[in-house]
Amino acid sequence: MELDPEIIARMEEITLAPVNSPEILPTVLPLVLGWFIIELYFGKHENEKLGWNTSVGNAVLWIATGTNLLITGQIDTVLERNAAYLLIISGVFVGYMDFYHKWSPEVAYRISSVDVIYPLAYVTAVIVKTDMPVNETVLKASGLFVIGSIIAFRAVRMMETPARDSFSLPK
């Protein structure tokens, strides 16, 4: 299967957005840094599982990112404003569902995992902050970016050496 060069170009644009548009760094740097640290943490603590408290915290990240987009961005289109609102509303909904344990742990932990929360917040922030047009090509590129970033950050996770025991103390 050969990928459309325009999709690849948009995926590269999403990936390199912080380099090509440094004004978005205050919005996306906390996302990238947080995702990187969480992956290292789960690499160190291989048997650690996402818990309810972390699920709620991850949902708050969507609320904070959406609010940041509304406050700091020059949102010129209804679509950009709606993307920011959708991020906030999604964060409130997922946070509520996690806070009150309204769905099974398996569903909550999957929806609230770093594999979902961080890349979707990043892609939304990049699209809104860089005025990237939302079309089929950008949506496909965003999907590929999410999949590629999950793979890349899993590689980061594997770089961290596992802890020796539950307290990381030498035996």
LUMMIVO-655341 format. One record per residue: residue in one letter; x, y, z of N, C-alpha, C, O, CB in turn. Coordinates in Angstrom, 3 decimals. Each point is the difference from the previous one (the first is absolute). Glycine has a CB too. Example, Ala and Ser with C-alpha at 12.3 -4.5 7.8 and 13.67 -1.06 7.14 Angstrom:
2
A,13.190,-5.690,7.800,-0.890,1.190,0.000,0.900,1.200,0.000,1.036,-0.019,0.665,-2.928,-1.154,0.581
S,1.542,2.223,-1.966,0.820,1.190,0.060,-0.770,1.090,0.730,0.509,1.108,0.169,0.675,-1.736,-2.314
//
This chain:
171
M,0.836,-1.178,0.000,-0.836,1.178,0.000,0.878,1.238,0.000,0.848,0.172,0.876,-2.676,-1.410,0.330
E,1.626,2.082,-2.172,0.787,1.216,-0.114,-0.800,1.169,0.567,-1.175,0.178,-0.319,2.375,-1.082,-1.722
L,-0.551,1.690,2.879,-0.663,1.149,0.607,0.090,1.214,-0.910,1.001,0.215,-0.683,-0.479,-1.114,2.959
D,-1.559,1.666,-2.268,-0.070,1.235,-0.756,1.092,0.959,0.504,0.086,0.243,1.204,-2.592,-0.558,-1.585
P,3.331,0.857,-0.510,1.062,0.924,0.429,-0.532,1.222,0.754,0.680,0.543,0.871,0.643,-1.301,-2.832
E,-2.544,1.187,1.621,-0.581,1.146,0.708,-0.291,-0.355,1.462,0.161,0.839,0.886,-1.166,-0.014,-3.050
I,0.579,-2.063,2.417,-0.247,-0.447,1.379,1.317,-0.032,0.763,0.078,0.456,1.141,-2.074,-1.828,-1.881
I,3.026,0.832,0.104,1.332,-0.045,0.639,0.484,1.419,0.298,0.545,0.254,1.075,0.000,-2.414,-2.287
A,-0.736,3.074,0.282,0.427,1.393,0.207,-0.737,0.627,1.178,0.610,0.706,0.803,-0.113,-0.500,-3.254
R,-1.789,-0.451,2.563,-0.774,0.545,1.125,0.420,-0.639,1.319,0.056,0.670,1.031,-1.981,-0.246,-2.579
M,2.220,-1.718,1.510,0.460,-0.678,1.210,1.325,0.612,0.463,0.194,0.230,1.194,-1.359,-2.366,-1.907
E,2.062,2.396,-0.216,1.268,0.657,0.332,-0.258,1.405,0.559,0.664,0.435,0.941,0.512,-1.763,-2.751
E,-2.140,2.022,1.223,-0.343,1.339,0.473,-0.510,-0.040,1.437,0.350,0.859,0.808,-0.891,-0.182,-3.159
I,-0.281,-1.665,2.668,-0.505,-0.163,1.370,1.159,-0.304,0.947,0.105,0.584,1.078,-2.331,-1.412,-1.959
T,3.089,-0.089,0.465,1.126,-0.405,0.838,0.958,1.156,0.253,0.460,0.193,1.125,-0.672,-2.504,-2.024
L,0.508,3.071,-0.132,0.993,1.072,0.109,-0.604,1.362,0.346,0.701,1.012,-0.015,0.663,-2.262,-1.622
A,-2.651,1.279,1.947,-0.673,1.267,0.302,0.712,0.828,1.068,0.126,1.213,-0.173,-2.249,-2.312,-0.450
P,2.594,0.504,1.716,0.683,0.826,1.011,1.298,0.638,-0.521,0.397,1.069,0.463,-1.381,-2.555,1.284
V,1.631,0.837,-2.694,1.232,0.542,-0.573,-0.331,1.100,-1.004,0.634,1.055,-0.013,0.527,-3.273,0.340
N,-2.160,1.960,-1.164,-0.361,0.951,-1.057,-0.862,1.159,0.496,-0.042,1.055,-0.633,0.175,-2.936,-0.966
S,-0.811,1.695,2.710,-0.853,1.044,0.582,0.265,0.084,1.506,-0.818,-0.450,0.802,-0.962,0.075,-2.590
P,2.923,0.950,2.169,0.381,0.013,1.412,-0.998,0.684,0.922,0.040,-0.216,1.212,2.272,0.195,-1.989
E,-3.202,0.837,0.236,-0.996,0.666,0.842,-0.974,-0.992,0.639,-0.698,0.354,0.951,0.897,1.660,-2.411
I,-0.258,-3.253,0.952,-0.896,-0.991,0.596,0.656,-0.774,1.135,-0.658,-0.803,0.660,-0.474,0.612,-2.852
L,2.414,0.421,2.425,0.724,-0.732,1.051,-0.659,0.073,1.376,-0.071,-1.027,0.675,2.128,1.482,-1.948
P,-2.547,0.713,1.727,-0.632,0.011,1.328,-1.201,-0.944,0.111,-0.333,-0.451,1.096,1.092,2.801,-0.868
T,-1.397,-2.646,-1.337,-1.144,-0.906,0.028,0.425,-1.454,-0.150,-0.498,-0.861,0.726,-0.909,2.680,-1.673
V,2.319,-2.112,0.020,0.316,-1.407,-0.288,1.167,-0.548,0.813,0.088,-1.214,0.184,-0.947,1.605,-2.456
L,1.757,0.459,2.765,1.145,-0.509,0.762,-0.424,-0.768,1.249,0.556,-1.067,0.260,0.776,2.984,-1.114
P,-2.295,-1.420,1.644,-0.435,-0.801,1.157,-0.574,-1.361,-0.412,0.154,-0.982,0.728,-0.628,3.115,0.487
L,-0.178,-2.195,-2.366,-0.547,-1.274,-0.480,1.115,-0.978,-0.352,-0.024,-1.159,0.414,-1.993,2.366,-1.284
V,2.986,-0.734,0.107,1.101,-0.867,-0.424,0.832,-0.426,1.210,0.343,-1.174,0.136,-0.282,2.318,-2.387
L,0.259,-0.203,3.117,0.795,-0.303,1.190,-0.745,-0.962,0.922,0.577,-0.975,0.482,0.517,3.228,-0.650
G,-2.366,-1.978,0.412,-0.792,-0.884,0.855,-0.090,-1.405,-0.562,0.144,-0.973,0.740,-1.444,2.940,0.009
W,1.065,-2.087,-2.042,-0.104,-1.316,-0.635,1.322,-0.746,0.114,0.024,-1.189,0.318,-1.756,2.073,-1.914
F,2.830,-0.184,1.337,1.327,-0.610,0.087,0.266,-0.523,1.415,0.464,-1.128,0.167,0.356,2.667,-1.987
I,-1.109,-0.730,2.829,0.241,-0.396,1.398,-0.881,-1.182,0.389,0.466,-0.929,0.661,0.156,3.298,-0.097
I,-1.892,-2.343,-0.967,-0.903,-1.113,0.319,0.487,-1.290,-0.651,-0.046,-1.058,0.627,-1.879,2.666,-0.436
E,2.385,-1.538,-1.422,0.515,-1.205,-0.662,1.230,-0.533,0.730,0.135,-1.211,0.180,-1.019,2.042,-2.385
L,1.785,0.064,2.627,1.164,-0.442,0.776,-0.441,-0.645,1.310,0.566,-1.007,0.426,0.822,2.837,-1.453
Y,-2.404,-1.240,1.664,-0.503,-0.542,1.258,-0.513,-1.425,-0.196,0.348,-0.901,0.763,-0.949,3.222,-0.003
F,-0.232,-2.521,-1.790,-0.541,-1.336,-0.236,1.069,-0.960,-0.510,-0.158,-1.215,0.120,-2.062,2.243,-0.603
G,3.303,-0.507,-0.084,1.140,-0.857,-0.346,0.739,-0.462,1.247,0.444,-1.145,0.079,-0.218,2.346,-2.259
K,-0.099,-0.323,3.136,0.673,-0.319,1.266,-0.861,-0.936,0.842,0.516,-0.936,0.610,0.658,3.161,-0.660
H,-2.437,-1.987,0.084,-0.925,-0.781,0.830,-0.929,-0.799,-0.914,-1.166,0.347,-0.188,1.270,1.382,2.058
E,0.441,-2.802,-2.427,-0.692,-0.794,-1.015,-1.340,-0.559,0.461,-0.925,-0.129,-0.801,3.140,-0.439,-0.090
N,-2.327,0.238,2.164,-1.228,-0.609,0.501,-1.009,1.021,0.501,-1.087,-0.360,0.454,2.421,-1.623,0.147
E,-0.977,3.243,-0.682,-0.890,1.079,0.431,-1.176,0.095,-0.973,0.166,-0.133,-1.212,1.776,1.399,2.265
K,-3.096,-1.041,-0.513,-1.202,0.148,-0.813,-0.572,1.403,0.215,0.122,0.582,1.078,-0.607,-3.082,-0.939
L,-0.132,3.016,-1.177,-0.683,1.277,0.105,-1.120,-0.146,1.018,-0.745,-0.980,-0.036,1.316,1.595,-2.364
G,-0.697,0.339,3.300,-1.042,-0.055,1.020,-1.053,1.065,-0.226,0.111,0.829,-0.904,1.544,-1.739,2.512
W,-2.677,0.873,-0.771,-1.089,0.968,-0.134,0.509,1.422,0.154,-0.415,0.888,-0.744,-1.185,-2.586,1.620
N,2.494,1.927,0.077,0.480,1.369,0.231,0.764,0.529,-1.214,-0.141,1.167,-0.367,0.277,-1.647,2.829
T,0.663,-0.371,-3.076,0.741,0.412,-1.187,-0.953,0.214,-1.171,0.206,0.897,-0.817,1.815,-2.157,1.627
S,-3.052,0.444,-0.889,-0.991,0.167,-1.064,-0.671,1.367,0.097,-0.168,0.691,-1.005,-0.219,-3.175,0.977
V,0.008,2.865,1.237,-0.617,1.310,0.201,1.005,1.100,-0.360,-0.345,0.968,-0.678,-1.151,-1.906,2.511
G,2.720,0.781,-1.380,1.044,0.981,-0.305,0.251,0.139,-1.492,0.194,1.109,-0.499,0.839,-1.629,2.684
N,-1.035,-0.586,-2.890,0.201,0.052,-1.443,-1.155,0.715,-0.695,0.213,0.733,-0.965,1.101,-2.858,1.097
A,-2.519,1.916,0.351,-1.151,0.696,-0.576,0.114,1.508,0.225,-0.389,0.790,-0.861,-1.038,-2.832,1.246
V,1.952,2.435,0.756,0.201,1.421,0.296,0.971,0.621,-1.011,-0.092,1.191,-0.298,-0.345,-1.627,2.755
L,1.350,-0.357,-2.975,0.939,0.495,-1.004,-0.751,0.499,-1.239,0.378,1.016,-0.584,1.378,-2.620,1.434
W,-2.812,0.897,-1.251,-0.803,0.466,-1.128,-0.669,1.332,0.325,-0.034,0.901,-0.838,-0.356,-3.280,0.138
I,-0.139,2.503,1.910,-0.660,1.244,0.410,1.008,1.149,-0.024,-0.285,1.075,-0.527,-1.351,-2.371,1.968
A,2.806,1.060,-0.871,1.029,1.036,0.065,0.494,0.392,-1.388,0.203,1.182,-0.277,0.475,-2.048,2.516
T,-0.488,-0.108,-3.102,0.479,0.298,-1.353,-1.061,0.776,-0.784,0.324,0.982,-0.669,1.107,-3.064,0.706
G,-2.678,1.659,0.038,-1.076,0.719,-0.686,-0.143,1.418,0.501,-0.182,0.927,-0.789,-0.986,-3.075,0.455
T,1.249,2.324,1.647,-0.089,1.336,0.594,1.183,0.853,-0.453,-0.163,1.176,-0.325,-1.063,-2.116,2.325
N,2.404,0.346,-2.019,1.197,0.705,-0.464,-0.183,0.467,-1.443,0.380,1.119,-0.345,1.047,-2.494,1.903
L,-2.001,0.528,-2.389,-0.230,0.382,-1.396,-0.945,1.191,-0.096,0.222,0.911,-0.798,0.156,-3.286,0.102
L,-1.419,2.370,1.499,-0.962,1.105,-0.032,0.604,1.299,0.527,-0.274,1.079,-0.526,-1.567,-2.736,0.812
I,2.656,1.546,0.746,0.544,1.195,0.651,1.179,0.587,-0.769,0.105,1.218,-0.147,-0.853,-2.134,2.337
T,1.637,0.050,-2.681,1.248,0.494,-0.576,-0.006,0.080,-1.513,0.843,0.676,-0.589,0.284,-1.621,2.532
G,-2.063,0.267,-2.575,0.021,-0.039,-1.460,-0.847,1.067,-0.636,-0.977,0.479,0.575,1.371,-2.873,-0.419
Q,-0.005,2.749,-1.334,-0.855,0.839,-0.820,-0.833,-0.972,-0.816,0.385,-0.415,-1.092,1.277,2.398,0.991
I,-2.787,-2.327,0.645,-0.856,-0.965,-0.655,-0.847,0.757,-1.005,-0.876,0.785,0.363,0.841,-2.321,1.667
D,0.314,1.282,-3.304,-0.610,0.773,-1.069,-1.230,-0.647,-0.614,-0.807,0.673,-0.642,3.036,0.215,0.196
T,-2.372,-2.181,0.640,-1.125,-0.667,-0.654,-0.881,-0.701,1.027,0.429,-0.308,1.112,0.955,-0.001,-3.183
V,-2.605,0.071,1.672,-0.941,-0.724,0.853,0.524,-1.411,0.240,-0.146,-0.539,1.097,-1.795,1.910,-1.976
L,2.550,-1.974,-0.142,0.532,-1.356,0.136,1.080,-0.059,1.077,0.012,-0.932,0.804,-0.527,0.500,-3.222
E,1.419,1.406,2.448,1.056,0.029,1.018,-0.602,0.159,1.395,0.395,-0.687,0.942,1.203,1.675,-2.621
R,-2.550,-0.082,1.794,-0.664,0.213,1.300,-0.717,-1.276,0.433,0.075,-0.395,1.163,-0.368,2.858,-1.674
N,-0.397,-3.101,-0.420,-0.707,-1.237,0.320,0.962,-1.116,0.392,-0.320,-0.813,0.867,-1.489,1.489,-2.442
A,2.988,-0.728,0.946,0.997,-1.015,0.362,0.453,0.208,1.444,0.150,-0.962,0.753,0.616,0.808,-3.161
A,-0.548,1.408,2.789,0.398,0.294,1.380,-1.123,-0.365,0.970,0.243,-0.613,1.039,1.253,2.471,-1.857
Y,-2.730,-1.476,0.470,-1.145,-0.354,0.850,-0.184,-1.507,0.087,-0.311,-0.526,1.068,-0.785,2.680,-1.686
L,1.284,-2.850,-0.491,-0.142,-1.464,0.002,1.027,-0.638,0.929,-0.310,-0.957,0.708,-0.562,1.029,-3.067
L,2.092,0.457,2.356,1.032,-0.512,0.898,-0.411,0.217,1.458,0.157,-0.897,0.828,1.612,1.364,-2.572
I,-2.292,0.712,2.055,-0.442,0.298,1.366,-1.175,-0.895,0.390,0.007,-0.605,1.072,0.771,2.987,-1.333
I,-1.775,-2.463,-0.599,-1.181,-0.813,0.302,0.375,-1.475,0.140,-0.509,-0.691,0.883,-0.933,2.339,-2.121
S,2.328,-2.126,0.373,0.462,-1.393,0.112,0.713,-0.223,1.328,-0.202,-1.018,0.662,0.430,0.883,-3.163
G,0.611,1.101,2.884,0.710,-0.105,1.276,-0.948,-0.016,1.179,0.183,-0.779,0.936,1.741,1.938,-1.964
V,-2.946,-0.300,0.993,-0.990,0.033,1.084,-0.753,-1.324,0.048,-0.184,-0.573,1.074,-0.056,3.080,-1.312
F,-0.194,-2.992,-0.916,-0.759,-1.255,-0.044,0.846,-1.179,0.478,-0.428,-0.758,0.870,-0.927,1.672,-2.772
V,2.550,-1.070,1.337,0.864,-1.123,0.388,0.402,0.135,1.466,0.017,-0.990,0.732,0.844,0.793,-3.101
G,-0.537,1.421,2.803,0.350,0.214,1.406,-1.146,-0.368,0.933,0.214,-0.628,1.036,1.334,2.446,-1.742
Y,-2.767,-1.426,0.336,-1.174,-0.348,0.803,-0.173,-1.521,0.064,-0.196,-0.571,1.073,-0.903,2.754,-1.721
M,1.173,-2.819,-0.510,-0.187,-1.459,-0.056,1.071,-0.712,0.825,-0.286,-0.989,0.676,-0.746,1.202,-2.967
D,2.269,0.294,2.232,1.091,-0.599,0.785,-0.158,0.307,1.489,0.166,-0.881,0.843,1.357,1.086,-2.832
F,-1.845,1.051,2.303,-0.106,0.424,1.389,-1.033,-0.827,0.752,0.228,-0.413,1.137,0.446,2.718,-1.813
Y,-1.810,-2.543,0.028,-1.080,-0.741,0.646,-0.032,-1.485,-0.366,-0.961,-0.703,0.310,-0.320,2.811,-0.299
H,2.342,-2.576,-0.673,0.122,-1.424,-0.366,-1.254,-0.476,-0.729,-0.554,-1.051,0.325,2.051,0.656,1.663
K,-1.932,1.163,-2.960,-1.242,-0.280,-0.716,0.159,-1.075,-1.078,-0.999,-0.512,-0.504,0.321,2.856,0.953
W,1.892,-2.687,-0.803,0.192,-1.086,-0.957,1.016,-0.966,0.545,0.627,0.262,1.026,-1.200,1.237,-2.944
S,0.740,-2.594,1.251,0.910,-1.031,0.510,1.432,0.536,0.008,0.341,0.883,-0.788,-1.867,-2.716,-0.078
P,2.365,1.296,1.759,1.400,0.440,0.021,0.685,-0.184,-1.349,0.809,0.838,-0.399,-0.726,-1.413,2.815
E,-0.394,-0.507,-3.121,0.640,-0.252,-1.289,-0.311,1.118,-0.998,0.886,0.476,-0.709,-1.028,-2.947,1.144
V,-1.116,2.877,-0.481,-0.402,1.077,-0.915,0.626,1.317,0.452,0.566,0.729,-0.814,-2.745,-1.917,0.300
A,2.083,1.489,1.786,0.546,1.251,0.527,1.497,0.101,-0.255,0.485,1.038,-0.449,-2.264,-1.024,2.199
Y,2.503,-1.072,-1.471,1.455,0.055,-0.125,0.424,0.065,-1.461,1.048,0.571,-0.300,-0.833,-1.847,2.439
R,-0.983,0.718,-3.044,0.335,0.080,-1.426,-0.274,1.412,-0.513,0.849,0.593,-0.666,-1.386,-3.051,0.357
I,-0.632,2.995,0.613,-0.367,1.339,-0.476,0.899,1.067,0.623,0.329,0.993,-0.648,-2.705,-1.759,0.346
S,2.768,0.561,1.547,0.785,0.999,0.729,1.500,-0.267,-0.044,0.761,0.624,0.739,-2.714,-0.303,0.738
S,2.378,-1.232,-2.329,1.421,-0.349,-0.055,0.804,1.068,-0.732,-0.552,0.824,-0.730,-0.064,-3.249,0.779
V,1.905,2.396,0.156,0.880,0.943,-0.692,-0.077,-0.191,-1.506,0.238,0.943,-0.755,1.285,-0.917,2.739
D,-1.850,-1.231,-2.432,-0.106,-0.264,-1.439,-1.166,0.744,-0.639,-0.011,0.189,-1.217,1.025,-2.423,1.610
V,-1.971,2.649,0.382,-1.155,0.734,-0.517,0.103,1.485,0.354,-0.101,0.862,-0.873,-1.313,-2.941,1.078
I,1.612,2.363,1.064,-0.064,1.371,0.506,1.061,0.914,-0.627,-0.339,1.047,-0.552,-0.561,-1.966,2.687
Y,2.153,0.541,-2.056,1.076,0.878,-0.457,0.001,0.236,-1.507,0.055,1.154,-0.425,1.264,-1.963,2.340
P,-1.378,-0.239,-2.744,0.066,0.290,-1.443,-1.213,0.766,-0.520,0.146,0.845,-0.884,1.204,-2.900,0.630
L,-2.544,1.781,0.781,-1.171,0.739,-0.470,0.070,1.471,0.420,-0.368,0.886,-0.770,-0.990,-2.999,0.891
A,1.826,2.366,1.090,0.167,1.386,0.441,1.062,0.703,-0.843,-0.175,1.156,-0.385,-0.504,-1.807,2.722
Y,1.774,-0.043,-2.622,1.082,0.577,-0.806,-0.486,0.339,-1.403,0.197,1.118,-0.478,1.479,-2.426,1.805
V,-2.311,0.342,-1.986,-0.471,0.224,-1.369,-1.011,1.146,-0.035,0.060,0.851,-0.887,0.321,-3.287,0.344
T,-1.302,2.464,1.492,-0.983,1.087,0.045,0.696,1.342,0.174,-0.330,0.969,-0.686,-1.376,-2.537,1.653
A,2.669,1.627,-0.051,0.728,1.251,0.236,0.758,0.445,-1.249,-0.012,1.181,-0.348,0.231,-1.790,2.771
V,0.430,-0.323,-3.090,0.754,0.345,-1.208,-0.936,0.513,-1.085,0.280,1.021,-0.629,1.448,-2.751,1.200
I,-2.821,1.042,-0.791,-0.934,0.419,-1.056,-0.571,1.389,0.300,-0.073,0.848,-0.889,-0.506,-3.266,0.443
V,0.178,2.646,1.690,-0.576,1.293,0.359,1.053,1.098,-0.031,-0.235,1.065,-0.569,-1.462,-2.232,1.983
K,2.851,0.921,-0.810,1.017,1.043,0.130,0.679,0.350,-1.322,0.472,1.124,-0.171,-0.111,-1.906,2.486
T,-0.307,-0.167,-3.252,0.684,0.276,-1.270,-0.978,0.306,-1.129,0.409,0.176,-1.148,1.440,-1.665,1.887
D,-3.138,1.553,-0.416,-1.032,0.258,-1.013,0.039,-1.007,-1.147,-0.289,0.339,-1.147,0.410,2.072,1.739
M,0.235,-3.639,-0.270,0.017,-1.054,-1.002,-1.440,-0.293,-0.422,-0.881,-0.124,0.852,3.022,-0.868,0.116
P,-2.383,0.883,-2.250,-1.378,-0.277,-0.428,-0.407,-1.414,0.414,0.794,-0.937,-0.081,-0.531,2.524,-1.869
V,-1.484,-1.721,2.384,-0.486,-1.322,0.376,-0.718,-0.579,-1.218,-1.088,0.429,-0.382,0.853,0.214,2.862
N,0.891,-1.624,-3.060,-0.571,-0.687,-1.156,0.371,-1.482,0.099,0.623,-0.428,0.972,-0.481,2.537,-2.423
E,-0.519,-2.862,0.465,0.243,-1.445,0.034,1.491,-0.318,0.106,0.389,-0.920,0.720,-2.464,0.576,-2.075
T,2.894,1.089,0.653,1.451,-0.241,0.042,0.551,0.241,1.395,0.785,-0.805,0.500,-0.608,1.463,-2.907
V,-0.574,0.430,3.039,0.486,0.329,1.344,-0.507,-1.033,1.006,0.740,-0.399,0.899,-0.684,2.858,-1.490
L,-1.290,-2.887,0.452,-0.537,-1.012,0.922,0.744,-1.327,-0.141,0.310,-0.646,1.001,-2.559,1.760,-1.115
K,2.536,-1.521,-1.114,0.774,-1.237,-0.210,1.418,0.161,0.547,0.533,-0.904,0.644,-1.904,0.375,-2.702
A,1.973,1.686,1.794,1.352,0.258,0.517,-0.003,0.011,1.519,0.938,-0.494,0.625,-0.391,1.821,-2.679
S,-1.595,-0.767,2.655,-0.112,0.016,1.460,-0.094,-1.415,0.552,0.637,-0.326,1.001,-1.764,2.560,-1.115
G,0.332,-3.072,-0.539,-0.114,-1.399,0.417,1.331,-0.719,-0.086,0.383,-0.731,0.913,-2.744,0.726,-1.676
L,3.065,0.215,-0.341,1.327,-0.618,-0.146,0.982,0.540,1.031,0.826,-0.744,0.529,-1.259,0.442,-2.972
F,0.342,1.599,2.726,0.857,0.590,1.027,-0.257,-0.661,1.349,0.941,-0.363,0.706,-0.917,2.544,-1.959
V,-1.289,-2.337,1.610,-0.348,-0.617,1.282,0.583,-1.406,0.073,0.621,-0.355,1.001,-2.740,1.720,-0.880
I,1.931,-2.163,-1.154,0.535,-1.368,-0.015,1.519,0.016,0.056,0.602,-0.751,0.767,-2.593,-0.019,-2.078
G,2.613,1.620,0.505,1.465,0.086,-0.002,0.553,0.485,1.319,1.038,-0.481,0.455,-1.124,0.910,-2.874
S,-0.600,0.525,3.044,0.500,0.513,1.277,-0.153,-1.036,1.107,0.840,-0.076,0.896,-1.422,2.400,-1.620
I,-0.474,-3.115,0.672,-0.151,-1.073,0.993,1.163,-0.970,-0.125,0.584,-0.410,1.004,-3.101,0.634,-1.059
I,2.852,-0.590,-1.169,1.129,-0.915,-0.227,1.304,0.638,0.476,0.804,-0.650,0.668,-2.004,-0.365,-2.645
A,1.408,2.287,1.632,1.238,0.684,0.400,0.118,0.109,1.514,1.069,-0.235,0.562,-1.125,1.521,-2.699
F,-1.051,-0.927,2.803,0.066,0.144,1.450,0.080,-1.353,0.705,0.526,-0.080,1.110,-1.815,2.206,-1.313
R,0.785,-3.173,-0.408,0.203,-1.346,0.563,1.480,-0.369,-0.070,0.516,-0.674,0.891,-2.858,-0.016,-1.581
A,3.024,1.130,-0.363,1.451,-0.220,-0.089,0.705,0.747,1.125,0.958,-0.512,0.579,-1.114,0.224,-3.084
V,-0.311,1.498,2.820,0.554,0.760,1.127,-0.205,-0.789,1.285,0.903,-0.094,0.832,-1.359,2.290,-2.007
R,-0.731,-2.761,1.332,-0.318,-0.784,1.201,0.981,-1.164,0.145,0.432,-0.314,1.109,-2.872,0.950,-1.313
M,2.786,-1.268,-0.897,0.903,-1.157,0.054,1.433,0.395,0.349,0.786,-0.849,0.419,-2.233,-0.279,-2.099
M,1.798,2.403,1.512,1.355,0.450,0.329,0.246,0.043,1.497,1.140,-0.120,0.450,-1.134,1.445,-2.539
E,-1.060,-1.157,2.856,0.138,0.089,1.454,0.164,-1.402,0.572,-0.735,-0.920,-0.359,-0.657,3.037,0.426
T,2.354,-2.266,0.818,0.216,-1.308,0.625,-1.033,-0.210,1.094,-0.277,0.912,0.778,2.748,-0.817,-1.295
P,-3.046,-1.301,0.581,-1.032,-0.273,1.007,0.551,0.102,1.421,1.179,-0.249,0.254,-2.328,-1.241,-1.899
A,0.268,1.858,2.548,0.351,0.060,1.416,0.229,-1.418,0.502,-0.584,-0.952,-0.518,-0.757,3.083,0.847
R,2.192,-2.268,0.679,0.329,-1.332,0.528,-1.108,-0.574,0.870,-0.242,-1.207,-0.020,2.635,1.842,-0.051
D,-3.057,0.204,0.822,-1.127,-0.475,0.811,-1.001,1.140,0.138,0.176,1.062,-0.597,1.303,-2.705,1.870
S,-2.506,1.428,-0.504,-1.061,0.999,0.097,0.471,1.325,0.601,-0.650,1.028,-0.192,-0.953,-2.900,0.413
F,2.720,1.858,0.501,0.487,1.235,0.598,1.288,0.495,-0.682,0.617,0.959,0.462,-1.660,-1.662,1.714
S,1.436,0.060,-3.254,1.208,0.360,-0.749,1.257,-0.051,0.856,0.957,0.737,-0.238,-2.365,0.699,-1.207
L,1.396,-2.310,2.440,1.165,-0.150,0.863,0.838,-1.180,-0.479,-0.551,-1.004,-0.451,-0.714,1.990,2.408
P,2.586,-0.880,-1.865,0.823,-1.157,-0.386,-0.258,-1.163,0.940,-0.270,0.184,1.187,2.031,1.343,-2.122
K,-1.675,-2.711,0.388,-0.225,-1.206,0.819,1.259,-0.464,0.652,-0.010,-0.998,0.721,-1.821,0.342,-2.207
//
